[in-house]
Amino acid sequence: MSTFKEQGTISDKNTAISRRLFLKGLAATALFAGISSHFNTCEASPGKCFKGTPGDTLSFFHTHTEETLTIPYPLPRNSANSIMQDVNYFLRDFRTGDVHDIDPELLDILFDIKRRTDGRTFQVISGYRSPATNRMLRKRSHGVAKYSLHMSGKAIDIRLTGVDTLKVRNCALALKRGGVGYYRKSDFVHVDSGRFRYW
């Protein structure tokens, strides 16, 4: 979404510029309102995330390893690094055992989705993927990107317990904070912390 700075009122020219930029901002806001209305899920503005309150958590169940993980959210400052190490291991490439740093922004997006949908546990289909795994999957499917954000710890494929997968997809779209892929046949949603796009 476009952003603009207040131009001031030094001259009529500056006032006119400021007015045009203000109107553009209103138009962009109206456009997003239309998108949100169409998706009919998330209530807050795009990019504005819930920061969480004491006692909030993020819970995960890995569908391949059957491991579970519950972490406090937001991460306590005195133990954030240790918790992120747990997250990195939990979301490792389960095929090779390779571990990679997970982008904390991805957790912010997941927490927003959970709060806005009243979901419970994220069922993880895929977290980090090593380059070797990504190459293998590309040979099996044309739907796997050559430079997938899974390989940089910025993507996750999920379901959310208690929430229809289509609603999860619509909420992620309304956030406009990263990529969103909807795989109806396999019943999961891809979410990433890259640029906003969808498929």
C-alpha positions in Angstrom: 0.0 0.0 0.0 1.2 3.4 -0.8 2.6 5.6 2.0 3.1 9.3 2.0 4.6 12.1 4.1 2.8 15.3 5.0 4.1 18.0 2.6 3.2 21.1 4.7 1.6 24.3 3.5 4.6 26.4 2.5 3.0 27.2 -0.9 -0.1 26.6 -2.9 1.9 24.1 -5.0 2.8 22.1 -1.9 -0.8 22.2 -0.7 -2.0 20.8 -4.0 0.6 18.0 -3.8 -0.4 17.2 -0.3 -4.1 17.1 -1.3 -3.3 14.7 -4.2 -1.3 12.4 -2.0 -4.0 12.5 0.7 -6.6 11.5 -1.9 -4.4 8.7 -3.1 -4.1 7.4 0.4 -7.8 7.5 0.8 -8.2 5.6 -2.5 -5.7 2.9 -1.4 -7.6 2.6 1.9 -10.9 2.2 0.1 -9.4 -0.5 -2.2 -8.1 -2.5 0.8 -11.5 -2.2 2.5 -13.1 -3.7 -0.6 -10.6 -6.6 -0.6 -11.2 -7.3 3.1 -14.9 -7.2 2.6 -14.6 -9.7 -0.2 -12.5 -12.1 1.9 -14.8 -11.5 4.9 -12.3 -12.6 7.6 -9.6 -10.4 9.2 -10.8 -7.3 11.0 -7.6 -5.2 11.4 -5.5 -3.3 8.8 -2.9 -5.1 6.7 0.5 -5.1 8.2 -0.8 -4.4 11.7 -0.1 -7.4 13.9 -1.4 -8.5 17.2 1.6 -8.3 19.6 0.1 -10.8 22.1 -0.4 -10.6 25.8 1.1 -12.6 28.7 -0.2 -16.1 28.5 -0.7 -16.2 24.8 0.9 -19.1 22.9 1.6 -20.6 19.5 1.0 -24.4 19.3 2.2 -26.7 16.5 1.7 -30.3 15.5 4.0 -31.7 12.8 2.0 -34.1 10.5 5.1 -36.0 9.5 7.1 -36.4 12.7 4.0 -36.2 15.0 6.0 -33.9 17.3 4.3 -31.1 19.1 5.6 -27.7 20.2 4.0 -24.9 22.2 5.8 -21.6 22.8 4.8 -18.4 24.6 4.0 -15.5 22.4 5.4 -12.9 22.1 8.7 -14.5 22.9 10.1 -13.5 26.3 13.2 -11.4 25.7 15.3 -13.4 28.2 14.6 -16.7 26.4 13.8 -15.7 22.8 17.0 -17.2 21.4 16.5 -20.5 23.1 12.9 -20.7 22.0 13.8 -19.9 18.4 16.3 -22.7 18.5 13.4 -25.0 19.5 11.3 -23.6 16.6 14.2 -24.1 14.1 14.6 -27.7 15.1 10.8 -28.4 15.1 10.5 -26.9 11.6 13.6 -28.7 10.3 13.7 -30.6 7.0 12.1 -33.8 8.3 13.5 -35.7 5.3 17.2 -34.9 5.8 17.3 -33.6 9.4 18.8 -30.3 8.2 18.0 -27.3 10.6 17.8 -23.7 9.4 16.9 -20.4 11.1 13.2 -19.6 10.8 12.2 -16.0 10.1 10.6 -14.6 13.3 8.2 -12.6 11.0 6.7 -15.9 10.0 5.7 -16.5 13.6 4.1 -13.0 13.7 2.0 -13.8 10.7 0.9 -17.2 12.1 0.0 -15.5 15.4 -2.1 -13.0 13.6 -4.0 -15.7 11.7 -4.6 -17.6 14.9 -5.9 -14.6 16.8 -8.2 -13.5 14.0 -9.7 -16.9 13.3 -9.8 -18.2 16.9 -7.8 -21.1 15.8 -5.9 -23.5 18.1 -3.0 -25.6 16.8 -1.2 -25.2 13.5 -0.7 -28.5 11.7 2.6 -28.3 9.9 2.9 -30.1 6.6 6.2 -28.5 5.6 8.6 -26.0 7.2 12.2 -25.6 6.2 13.3 -27.5 3.1 17.0 -28.1 2.2 18.0 -27.5 -1.4 18.3 -31.2 -1.9 14.7 -31.8 -0.8 13.4 -28.9 -2.9 15.1 -30.3 -6.0 13.6 -33.7 -5.3 10.1 -32.2 -4.9 10.5 -30.2 -8.0 11.0 -33.4 -10.0 7.7 -34.7 -8.6 5.6 -31.6 -9.0 5.6 -28.4 -11.2 4.1 -26.6 -8.2 7.4 -26.4 -6.3 9.3 -23.2 -6.9 13.0 -23.5 -7.9 13.9 -20.7 -5.3 11.2 -21.6 -2.8 11.2 -19.5 0.4 11.0 -22.8 2.3 14.8 -23.0 1.6 15.4 -19.8 3.5 13.2 -20.5 6.5 10.6 -18.0 5.4 7.7 -20.3 4.4 5.4 -22.9 6.0 2.6 -25.1 4.8 -0.2 -25.4 7.4 -3.7 -26.3 8.4 -5.3 -24.8 11.6 -7.2 -27.0 14.0 -10.8 -25.8 14.3 -10.7 -23.5 11.3 -11.7 -24.2 7.7 -8.7 -24.1 5.4 -10.4 -21.6 3.1 -10.9 -19.2 6.0 -7.2 -19.5 6.9 -6.3 -18.6 3.3 -8.7 -15.7 3.2 -7.4 -14.3 6.5 -3.8 -14.6 5.3 -4.7 -12.8 2.1 -6.4 -10.0 4.0 -3.2 -9.5 6.1 -1.2 -8.7 2.9 2.0 -9.4 4.8 3.5 -12.1 2.6 2.8 -14.8 0.1 -0.3 -17.0 0.3 -0.9 -20.2 -1.6 -4.1 -22.2 -1.4 -4.0 -25.9 -2.1 -7.6 -27.0 -2.0 -7.1 -30.6 -3.1 -4.5 -31.2 -0.5 -6.3 -29.0 2.1 -3.4 -26.8 3.2 -2.3 -23.2 3.0 1.2 -21.9 2.2 2.2 -18.8 4.1 5.5 -17.0 3.8 7.1 -13.7 4.9 8.2 -12.6 1.4 6.5 -10.0 -0.8 2.7 -10.1 -1.0 1.4 -12.4 -3.8 -1.1 -15.2 -4.0 -2.0 -18.3 -6.0 
